[in-house]
Amino acid sequence: MAEREAEKERFKGAADPGTFDGTRTKFAEWRTRAKAWIRVQDNWSKSKVAIAVWTRLQGGRAGQFGMARLQQCMDKEDEDPLSDPWPTTKALFEELTLRFQVISERDYARHKIENFKQGTMRVDDFMVEFEALVAKSGIKDQEQTVVDLLERNTNREIIKELFKQGRRKTTGDATSTEILQIGRSMEMFQYMTNSTW
């Protein structure tokens, strides 16, 4: 008993975990902070814990989920005041984990490769990172998918040259080679025309 009180005293004032916006890669850290924050609260009821957690889910899918679950429990409680629709803390965090945790490195890589744009990144750096994501995501054998992702995510000027020169390929490796050659040539041209002799 004295140990538990000493532990509570030591963690008294644990920082509010802040809001969670639904970004899967940030979920594990937020969940740990939220659990610690809830743990040090004195005698919170299941409803207070659920309300505190669900109202910290903000924006997009996370906010919609939090508000839907909150409304669902409040409606059930209004219908039958003797019911107890609120989840235990353990059940609450299990539900959140199922919904928001990154399932695996493969799933994370698949998500990242969909949105991975070259932008102003050098073509060699882009291709190294792109190929690493292809390997991690397990889509190496899905040739058309890899080609489509390359054509969609590589710098528009490089892709324009790929089409203009008739160098479009049907496999990921061949497309990567063409993109590297065109991109390097364009970078060298830009370097040579911007340098002063």
C-alpha positions as CSV (number, residue, x, y, z in Angstrom):
1,M,0.0,0.0,0.0
2,A,2.8,2.4,1.0
3,E,4.7,1.5,-2.2
4,R,1.7,2.2,-4.4
5,E,1.2,5.6,-2.7
6,A,4.9,6.4,-3.1
7,E,4.7,5.4,-6.8
8,K,1.6,7.6,-7.3
9,E,3.5,10.5,-5.6
10,R,6.5,10.0,-7.8
11,F,4.3,10.1,-11.0
12,K,1.9,12.8,-9.8
13,G,1.3,15.3,-12.4
14,A,2.2,13.0,-15.4
15,A,1.9,15.0,-18.5
16,D,-1.3,15.0,-20.5
17,P,-0.6,12.8,-23.6
18,G,-2.0,15.5,-25.9
19,T,-4.1,14.7,-28.9
20,F,-3.7,11.8,-31.4
21,D,-4.5,12.7,-35.0
22,G,-4.7,9.1,-36.4
23,T,-1.1,8.9,-37.7
24,R,-0.3,5.3,-37.2
25,T,3.4,5.8,-36.8
26,K,2.8,8.0,-33.8
27,F,0.3,5.8,-32.1
28,A,2.6,3.6,-30.0
29,E,4.2,6.6,-28.4
30,W,0.9,8.4,-27.8
31,R,-0.7,5.2,-26.3
32,T,2.2,4.8,-23.8
33,R,1.8,8.4,-22.7
34,A,-1.9,8.1,-22.4
35,K,-1.7,4.9,-20.4
36,A,0.8,6.5,-18.0
37,W,-1.4,9.6,-17.6
38,I,-4.5,7.5,-16.9
39,R,-2.7,5.3,-14.5
40,V,-1.8,8.2,-12.1
41,Q,-5.3,9.6,-12.0
42,D,-7.0,8.9,-8.7
43,N,-10.0,6.6,-8.9
44,W,-11.3,7.5,-12.3
45,S,-14.4,5.7,-13.4
46,K,-14.5,3.7,-16.6
47,S,-16.6,6.5,-18.2
48,K,-14.2,9.2,-17.2
49,V,-11.2,7.2,-18.6
50,A,-13.1,6.6,-21.9
51,I,-14.2,10.2,-22.2
52,A,-10.7,11.5,-21.4
53,V,-9.1,9.2,-24.0
54,W,-11.8,9.5,-26.8
55,T,-11.9,13.3,-26.6
56,R,-8.1,13.3,-27.2
57,L,-8.6,11.6,-30.6
58,Q,-8.7,14.6,-33.0
59,G,-9.0,15.0,-36.7
60,G,-9.8,12.7,-39.5
61,R,-10.4,9.0,-38.8
62,A,-9.2,9.2,-35.2
63,G,-11.6,12.1,-34.4
64,Q,-14.5,10.4,-36.1
65,F,-13.8,7.1,-34.3
66,G,-13.5,8.8,-30.9
67,M,-16.7,10.8,-31.3
68,A,-18.6,7.8,-32.6
69,R,-17.6,5.6,-29.7
70,L,-18.3,8.4,-27.2
71,Q,-21.8,9.0,-28.6
72,Q,-22.5,5.2,-28.7
73,C,-21.7,4.8,-25.0
74,M,-23.6,7.9,-24.0
75,D,-26.7,6.8,-26.0
76,K,-26.7,3.4,-24.4
77,E,-26.4,4.9,-21.0
78,D,-29.3,7.3,-21.7
79,E,-31.5,4.4,-22.9
80,D,-30.8,2.3,-19.8
81,P,-29.3,4.3,-16.9
82,L,-28.5,1.0,-15.1
83,S,-26.4,-0.3,-18.0
84,D,-22.6,0.0,-18.0
85,P,-21.6,0.6,-21.7
86,W,-18.2,2.0,-20.9
87,P,-15.2,-0.2,-21.7
88,T,-12.5,-1.1,-19.1
89,T,-9.2,0.7,-19.5
90,K,-7.7,-2.5,-20.8
91,A,-10.5,-3.0,-23.4
92,L,-10.4,0.6,-24.4
93,F,-6.6,0.5,-25.2
94,E,-7.0,-2.9,-26.9
95,E,-9.7,-1.4,-29.2
96,L,-7.5,1.6,-30.0
97,T,-4.5,-0.7,-30.7
98,L,-6.5,-2.8,-33.1
99,R,-7.7,0.3,-34.9
100,F,-4.5,2.5,-35.1
101,Q,-1.3,0.6,-34.4
102,V,1.0,-0.1,-37.4
103,I,0.4,-3.7,-38.1
104,S,3.9,-4.5,-39.4
105,E,6.8,-3.0,-41.2
106,R,5.4,-4.3,-44.4
107,D,2.1,-2.4,-44.0
108,Y,4.0,0.7,-43.0
109,A,6.2,0.5,-46.1
110,R,3.2,-0.1,-48.3
111,H,1.6,3.0,-46.9
112,K,4.7,5.1,-47.2
113,I,5.5,4.1,-50.8
114,E,2.1,5.2,-51.9
115,N,2.9,8.8,-50.8
116,F,6.6,8.8,-51.4
117,K,7.4,11.6,-53.9
118,Q,10.8,12.5,-55.3
119,G,10.3,16.2,-55.2
120,T,13.7,17.9,-55.3
121,M,15.6,14.8,-54.0
122,R,18.5,13.7,-56.2
123,V,17.4,10.8,-58.5
124,D,20.0,8.3,-57.0
125,D,18.8,9.1,-53.4
126,F,15.2,8.7,-54.4
127,M,15.8,5.4,-56.1
128,V,17.7,4.0,-53.2
129,E,14.9,4.8,-50.8
130,F,12.2,3.8,-53.3
131,E,13.8,0.4,-53.8
132,A,14.2,-0.2,-50.1
133,L,10.4,0.6,-49.7
134,V,9.6,-1.8,-52.5
135,A,11.6,-4.6,-50.8
136,K,10.1,-3.9,-47.3
137,S,6.6,-3.7,-48.7
138,G,6.8,-7.1,-50.5
139,I,5.7,-5.8,-53.9
140,K,8.9,-6.5,-55.8
141,D,7.1,-9.3,-57.8
142,Q,4.1,-7.0,-58.7
143,E,5.8,-5.5,-61.7
144,Q,2.9,-3.3,-62.9
145,T,2.4,-1.9,-59.4
146,V,6.0,-1.0,-59.1
147,V,6.1,0.7,-62.6
148,D,2.9,2.6,-61.8
149,L,4.3,3.8,-58.5
150,L,7.6,4.9,-60.2
151,E,5.7,6.8,-62.9
152,R,3.4,8.5,-60.3
153,N,6.1,9.4,-57.7
154,T,9.2,10.3,-59.7
155,N,9.8,13.9,-60.6
156,R,7.4,14.9,-63.4
157,E,10.2,16.2,-65.7
158,I,12.0,12.8,-65.6
159,I,8.7,11.0,-66.4
160,K,8.0,13.4,-69.2
161,E,11.4,12.6,-70.8
162,L,10.8,8.9,-70.2
163,F,7.6,9.1,-72.3
164,K,9.0,11.6,-74.9
165,Q,12.0,9.4,-75.6
166,G,9.9,6.2,-75.9
167,R,11.9,4.6,-73.0
168,R,8.9,3.4,-71.0
169,K,9.4,-0.2,-69.7
170,T,7.1,-2.9,-68.3
171,T,9.2,-4.1,-65.4
172,G,10.2,-2.3,-62.2
173,D,13.9,-2.9,-62.6
174,A,14.0,-1.8,-66.3
175,T,11.9,1.3,-65.4
176,S,14.3,2.1,-62.5
177,T,17.3,1.9,-64.8
178,E,15.7,4.2,-67.4
179,I,14.7,6.7,-64.6
180,L,18.2,6.7,-63.2
181,Q,19.8,7.3,-66.6
182,I,17.4,10.1,-67.6
183,G,17.5,11.7,-64.1
184,R,21.3,11.6,-63.9
185,S,21.6,13.2,-67.4
186,M,19.1,15.9,-66.4
187,E,21.0,16.6,-63.1
188,M,24.3,16.7,-65.0
189,F,22.9,19.2,-67.5
190,Q,21.5,21.3,-64.7
191,Y,24.9,21.2,-63.0
192,M,26.8,22.1,-66.1
193,T,24.5,25.0,-67.1
194,N,24.5,26.5,-63.6
195,S,28.3,26.4,-63.1
196,T,30.5,29.3,-64.0
197,W,33.7,28.6,-66.0
